Amino acid sequence: MAAAIALPENLDLKAAAPLKAALLERRGAAITVEADQVRRLGGLCLQVLLAARKAWDLDGQSFSIKGPSEAFVETTRLFGAERALLSAEFQGAES
């Protein structure tokens, strides 16, 4: 069974270290990241999520983003990271 982590509304600079720690605690097992409450996604937290995606891929474990909010999807798209982070179902969404 996949571990789950719910992202907070504000993923700013202060949220990066706790996010990294929470992800590291769950490394080695499949994970679902619940992104439905995200209202602001900063660049540093996006980098943490991208690094986690890569780590899970290298470990051969599932890493999925569940129900991303419009703000999460749009910010990911603006940074050009939608292909690396989001599943295909969220990549082409129009705002």
N, C-alpha and C positions, 0 to 999 in steps of 0.2 A: 504494500500500500504506500502511496506517495505521501511524503510529508507535505504540509501546507504552511505557507507564510502569508499573512495578510499585510499588504502595504498600507502605510498611513496616508492621510490626505496630502500631506506636504512632505515631499521627498527633496528637501533642501540640503545644504551643506551639513547641517547638524544631524541629519538623518543618515548620512553616508556610513559612518563608523558603526552605528547600531545595525544597519542593514547588512553590512559586511559580516559582522559577528553572527547575526541570526542565520545567514546563509551558510557560513562555515560550520555552524553547529549541525547543520543538516546535510553536509556533504557526504557523499558515498551512497545516497539513496535517492530515488526519484523524488522530484519536488514539484509542487504546484504553487505558483505565485499568484495570489489573488490581488488584482490591480483595479478592482471596480470602484474603490473609494478615492483613488488618486486624483487630486485637483491640480497639483503642481509637481512636475518632474524636472529636477535640476540635472545639469550635466554630469556632476560627480556621481550621483545615484544611478544615472543611466550607465555610466562606466562600470559601476559595481555590478549592475545587472548583466551587462554584456560580458564581463569577466566571469561571472557565475555561469552564464550560458555556456561559455567556452569550456570551463572546468567540468561541468556536468557532461558535455559532449565528449570530452577527453576521457572521462570516467565511464562512458558508455551508459549513463543514466539519463532518464527522462527529465527534462526541464520545460515546464509549460507555464504560460501566462494565461490565467483564467479571467474572462470577463473584463478586459481592460476598459477603463473609462475613456470617454472621448478625449479628455485632456491627455491621458497617457498615450493613446494612439497618435494624436496630433503632434505631441512633443517628440515622440519617437520618430515620426515621419520627418519633422523639421530637422532633426539631427541626422537624418539619413540612415537610421539604424533599424528601420522596420523589418527588413529582410533578415537581419541577424538576430532579432529578438522576438518578433511576433510571428504567430502561425499565419499561414496563407489566408485564412478566413478574415483576418483583421488588416491585412496589408493594403487592400484596395478600397477601404471604406472612405466614403466622401464625408467631409465635414459639413 
